[in-house]
Amino acid sequence: MMRTRALAVAAAATTALALTACGSDSLSGGGSSSTSAASSSSAPAVDEALVAKLPAKIKSAGTIVIGTDATYQPNEYLDADGKTVIGMDVELFDAVMAKFGVKTQWVPSAFDAIILGVQSGKYDVGVSSFTVNPERMQQATMVSYFTAGTQWVTQKGNPKKVNPDDACGKTVAVQKGTVQADEDLPKRQKACTDAGKPEIKVLVDADQAKVTATVQSGKADAMLVDLPPAIAAVSATGGTLELLGDQYDSAPYGYVLKKDDTAFGEAIVEALKAVKADGTYDSILKKWKTEGGAITDFAVNPKVS
C-alpha cells in the first residue's frame, strides 16, 4: 500500500479504527460481507458495451465478489454496524461496477490473503489500496485508479524524537503485507545494520487499527502507513497523533485481477474513464477528502519503478 500531495482530513473518521484494541497483537475477526447495488438513481448508466466484456462467471452471477481489508480507514473500513464495508475505494468501485450493471459483494479479508484469494477464485477482484509494484504484477493483473505515498506518524509532539531518516533503535509499527512492511522497513533496517547502529524494532499486525493503537499507547514510537489512513488516524484519535514529515514514494493504487484477466482490466479502465468524465470520480474523492490522489491515466499494469 502507498502516496504524494497532502490530503485533507478524512471524513467519517471515527468508528472503524477500533482503538479499544490498544496493545493487542491478535488478528481481528473477519467480519461479514456486505452487498450493495452498484447502480442507483444517481449512479452512472449501464454501458452495454462494457457488459459484454464481463467475465462469464460475473455476468452469470450478476455480482462481483471483492476481497478487501476493512481496517484501512478512510479507503475501506467497517461502518458502525460492524458489518457494512464503506469508504472511498468502496464507493468508487461501486460506481465503476455500475457501468457494468452488476452488484458488488464486499468480503473482509486479511490484507496479505487477498491476492491469493483472487488467484484461487475466492474473490473476483481485490480492492484494498494495493500499491502497484512489479512484484504484485508478477502475481496478478492490476488496474491503476489512484495514487498515494507513505507517511510517518508519531504521538503528538514526537516525544520519542523519531527521525525518519535515522530510525535505528526505534520501535516502528506497520501493517502486515504492505509495501511499508515488505520493502520500506527492510531497506531502513539494512542501512542501520550496515552502519553498525541498533536495529529498528518492527511491530507487525494484520489490522491497521491495531497498528495505529500501538503508536497511540506508546508501545510503538511511530508507524508507517499510506497517507489517507495516516490523516484519518490523526483525526480519529483526537489529535493525540501527528504526521511526521512529508509523504514519499508516491505510487498508483491498483485493482487486483487474475493474471489472465487483462481484457476485463481494459474494460475497467474504460469504466473508470467514463466515471471520471461524468464527474462521479471527482465527487467521490472530494467526499472522502482524498482528491489529492486523483489520476487521469488509468491503465492496466502501469509502468512503475
Rosetta blueprint (number, residue, H / E / L):
1 M L
2 M L
3 R L
4 T L
5 R L
6 A L
7 L L
8 A L
9 V L
10 A L
11 A L
12 A L
13 A L
14 T L
15 T L
16 A L
17 L L
18 A L
19 L H
20 T H
21 A H
22 C L
23 G L
24 S L
25 D L
26 S L
27 L L
28 S L
29 G L
30 G L
31 G L
32 S L
33 S L
34 S E
35 T E
36 S E
37 A L
38 A L
39 S L
40 S L
41 S L
42 S L
43 A L
44 P L
45 A L
46 V L
47 D L
48 E H
49 A H
50 L H
51 V H
52 A L
53 K L
54 L L
55 P L
56 A H
57 K H
58 I H
59 K H
60 S H
61 A H
62 G L
63 T E
64 I E
65 V E
66 I E
67 G E
68 T E
69 D L
70 A L
71 T E
72 Y E
73 Q L
74 P L
75 N L
76 E E
77 Y E
78 L E
79 D L
80 A L
81 D L
82 G L
83 K L
84 T L
85 V E
86 I E
87 G L
88 M H
89 D H
90 V H
91 E H
92 L H
93 F H
94 D H
95 A H
96 V H
97 M H
98 A H
99 K L
100 F L
101 G L
102 V L
103 K E
104 T E
105 Q E
106 W E
107 V E
108 P E
109 S L
110 A L
111 F H
112 D H
113 A H
114 I H
115 I H
116 L H
117 G H
118 V H
119 Q H
120 S H
121 G L
122 K L
123 Y L
124 D L
125 V E
126 G E
127 V L
128 S L
129 S L
130 F L
131 T E
132 V L
133 N L
134 P H
135 E H
136 R H
137 M H
138 Q H
139 Q H
140 A L
141 T E
142 M E
143 V E
144 S E
145 Y E
146 F E
147 T E
148 A E
149 G E
150 T E
151 Q E
152 W E
153 V E
154 T E
155 Q E
156 K L
157 G L
158 N L
159 P L
160 K L
161 K L
162 V L
163 N L
164 P L
165 D L
166 D L
167 A L
168 C L
169 G L
170 K L
171 T E
172 V E
173 A E
174 V E
175 Q E
176 K L
177 G L
178 T L
179 V H
180 Q H
181 A H
182 D H
183 E H
184 D H
185 L H
186 P H
187 K H
188 R H
189 Q H
190 K H
191 A H
192 C H
193 T H
194 D H
195 A L
196 G L
197 K L
198 P L
199 E L
200 I L
201 K E
202 V E
203 L E
204 V E
205 D E
206 A L
207 D L
208 Q H
209 A H
210 K H
211 V H
212 T H
213 A H
214 T H
215 V H
216 Q H
217 S H
218 G L
219 K L
220 A L
221 D L
222 A E
223 M E
224 L E
225 V E
226 D E
227 L H
228 P H
229 P H
230 A H
231 I H
232 A H
233 A H
234 V H
235 S H
236 A H
237 T L
238 G L
239 G L
240 T L
241 L E
242 E E
243 L E
244 L E
245 G E
246 D E
247 Q E
248 Y E
249 D E
250 S E
251 A E
252 P E
253 Y E
254 G E
255 Y E
256 V E
257 L E
258 K L
259 K L
260 D L
261 D L
262 T H
263 A H
264 F H
265 G H
266 E H
267 A H
268 I H
269 V H
270 E H
271 A H
272 L H
273 K H
274 A H
275 V H
276 K H
277 A H
278 D L
279 G L
280 T H
281 Y H
282 D H
283 S H
284 I H
285 L H
286 K H
287 K H
288 W L
289 K L
290 T L
291 E H
292 G H
293 G H
294 A L
295 I L
296 T L
297 D L
298 F L
299 A L
300 V E
301 N L
302 P L
303 K L
304 V L
305 S L
